Amino acid sequence: MTFALYFGNRGFFPEKLVSDARSEMTKALAKFGHDSICMKASETRHGAVEGTEDGIKYAKFLSANKGKYDGVILCLPNFGDETGAIAALQDCGVPILIQAYPDEPGKMGFSERRDAFCGKFSVMDVFCQYGLPFTTFAPHTVLPSSKIFEEHLRDFAAVCRIVKGMRRLTVGAIGARTTAFKTVRFDELALQKHGITTEALDLSELFMRVRNVKVGSSKFLEKAERLKRYTSWTGVPREKFEMLAKTSVAIDDIISDYKMDCIALRCWIEMEQELGISPCVLLSEINDRGIAAACELDVCNAVPMHALGLASESPATCLDWNNNYGDDQDKCILFHCGPVPQKMMTCKGKVIDHPMFAKAMGAGCGWGCNVGRIAPSPITFSSSKTDSGKLVFYLGEGEFTDDKIDDDFFGCAGVAKISGLQGLLKNIGYGGFRHHVGVSTGHWGNALREAFGRYLNYDLIEDVK
């Protein structure tokens, strides 16, 4: 990430505090793996913003560098000037992290004291008055060189990725909602109010594209080789593998042609009836490439899956809240038929004939279910719904454990441990959320809350925990 650096100042504080901060903050960002841009020190007194005139200069600096930075770090080496800060940043258009230096024992005399602890409130107060969103993390004051600030940067970088990636987003709805699945209904206009465009296609277009993919073409051969390496195909009939490869090419072409950032696919029962395959493993492979792909045309989980991927910079998946785990009230089994990306699994999966379709429609029509287990890891989960024109989310954190699941449990599953799980499940039900949930690795709750609630103006159900 690239951050624009802003330094605030009050003129009667020691000049050295500002010059030291410019050097320390630039070095800290480089050390923690980020780039930075900074207004020249010669542009203002000590290269800091002290009032409205300096703020206007800084705003022009940002305008001249528009598109070159992902967020702004507002650094307060001392109390700072709130009037200059709002003049500088009210039109910056990106997330703002406010960092304030701590005072140190033994350096509390007038010549060395900072008062940034207090000045930070003044900046935040004025930003609130102007309706300018900003981010701050605990503790209130922190040194740029500290491990804590590195953690702040980790979360702030994720906030910037989420905001940038979600403000203009195209989600593909490939196929209509399955008639019986009223749980995945959604409002396109509610999504559009938040910059999320839905491109809806009939399954007939997908089937037409599948028919037009030639076995032996370069696209087919490339995809077939990728799929062969991706999972185990032992026992899969050749014609079923070829049909899955052709379908994967067709889905990729749709994603490319319609410039889709994420997708939701109507995955049954027409694909099993018309093509004789189940696309679970294809969604797994798409997710593994970092393109969020939800099954059962669940657009409202494709969207949070995309956000989770932006936060974690790793794949996300769509899972069912599926089973209790014995008598443990804080554990449950999260499962789906196979869209879990390999990067989230203990090892490669194995493609089988989907047992649900084999039972309902006859053996051989559901090749594509990808069986495996989800690897232990910390996780963040989120789901959304559209409700009365609003886009509403919940989110939380937990972990996948190494607890055993019965060998004959089909699909791809993992045991999730979530503190307060029973209250969470009750609130999901009372809130009218669906049985699906998006999941990615790592703990990113702080970043998602900031991005969703503060910058993207989503409705966030905070008591779902």
FENJO-V171618 format. One record per residue. N is the residue number from 1. PSI is psi in whole degrees, 0 to 359 (none if undefined). Layout:
N	PSI
N	PSI
//
This chain:
1	154
2	127
3	138
4	129
5	132
6	135
7	123
8	155
9	148
10	129
11	334
12	3
13	158
14	131
15	328
16	331
17	322
18	312
19	321
20	319
21	320
22	316
23	315
24	317
25	318
26	317
27	320
28	316
29	316
30	318
31	322
32	10
33	21
34	159
35	164
36	155
37	151
38	138
39	142
40	142
41	333
42	348
43	327
44	178
45	117
46	11
47	21
48	167
49	121
50	344
51	190
52	317
53	317
54	322
55	319
56	320
57	318
58	321
59	322
60	323
61	316
62	318
63	320
64	339
65	22
66	134
67	352
68	355
69	149
70	338
71	171
72	135
73	114
74	108
75	128
76	95
77	335
78	199
79	319
80	177
81	115
82	330
83	317
84	326
85	316
86	324
87	325
88	324
89	357
90	339
91	21
92	331
93	9
94	165
95	149
96	125
97	125
98	120
99	134
100	136
101	145
102	149
103	157
104	139
105	139
106	352
107	52
108	5
109	166
110	329
111	349
112	345
113	143
114	312
115	20
116	331
117	313
118	315
119	330
120	323
121	322
122	318
123	313
124	322
125	310
126	321
127	319
128	319
129	324
130	356
131	27
132	115
133	148
134	169
135	138
136	143
137	155
138	143
139	167
140	323
141	146
142	144
143	140
144	332
145	358
146	159
147	325
148	318
149	327
150	319
151	322
152	316
153	320
154	311
155	322
156	322
157	320
158	319
159	313
160	318
161	316
162	311
163	314
164	321
165	340
166	343
167	328
168	104
169	137
170	121
171	134
172	129
173	98
174	101
175	162
176	164
177	134
178	132
179	316
180	346
181	66
182	346
183	339
184	20
185	149
186	164
187	111
188	322
189	326
190	320
191	318
192	328
193	336
194	19
195	14
196	110
197	135
198	124
199	111
200	129
201	146
202	150
203	336
204	327
205	319
206	315
207	321
208	316
209	322
210	315
211	330
212	352
213	124
214	127
215	126
216	349
217	162
218	319
219	317
220	313
221	320
222	316
223	319
224	320
225	318
226	314
227	323
228	321
229	338
230	322
231	179
232	131
233	17
234	124
235	353
236	125
237	143
238	317
239	331
240	320
241	316
242	320
243	321
244	319
245	318
246	319
247	322
248	318
249	315
250	318
251	317
252	319
253	321
254	314
255	316
256	314
257	324
258	7
259	49
260	137
261	332
262	166
263	158
264	135
265	133
266	105
267	357
268	154
269	359
270	324
271	324
272	322
273	317
274	323
275	344
276	25
277	162
278	129
279	14
280	309
281	332
282	320
283	323
284	312
285	323
286	314
287	321
288	334
289	0
290	10
291	112
292	126
293	109
294	148
295	176
296	30
297	40
298	79
299	322
300	359
301	336
302	322
303	306
304	331
305	319
306	317
307	318
308	320
309	322
310	319
311	310
312	345
313	36
314	164
315	155
316	169
317	164
318	124
319	159
320	139
321	100
322	314
323	149
324	163
325	89
326	225
327	4
328	113
329	345
330	12
331	148
332	168
333	122
334	135
335	152
336	174
337	351
338	8
339	3
340	127
341	146
342	327
343	343
344	1
345	160
346	328
347	181
348	148
349	187
350	127
351	131
352	172
353	121
354	118
355	331
356	316
357	326
358	321
359	318
360	328
361	356
362	145
363	146
364	354
365	357
366	29
367	127
368	349
369	130
370	109
371	135
372	192
373	148
374	135
375	147
376	137
377	158
378	148
379	155
380	138
381	153
382	151
383	164
384	166
385	159
386	134
387	113
388	42
389	2
390	156
391	115
392	132
393	155
394	161
395	164
396	179
397	156
398	213
399	149
400	132
401	179
402	20
403	143
404	143
405	142
406	140
407	329
408	10
409	111
410	170
411	201
412	125
413	163
414	156
415	120
416	134
417	121
418	120
419	131
420	29
421	317
422	322
423	321
424	311
425	320
426	316
427	328
428	316
429	313
430	330
431	354
432	26
433	159
434	173
435	356
436	158
437	140
438	140
439	139
440	166
441	153
442	163
443	112
444	21
445	318
446	314
447	318
448	319
449	315
450	311
451	312
452	308
453	328
454	325
455	327
456	350
457	34
458	154
459	125
460	121
461	98
462	338
463	8
464	88
465	none
//
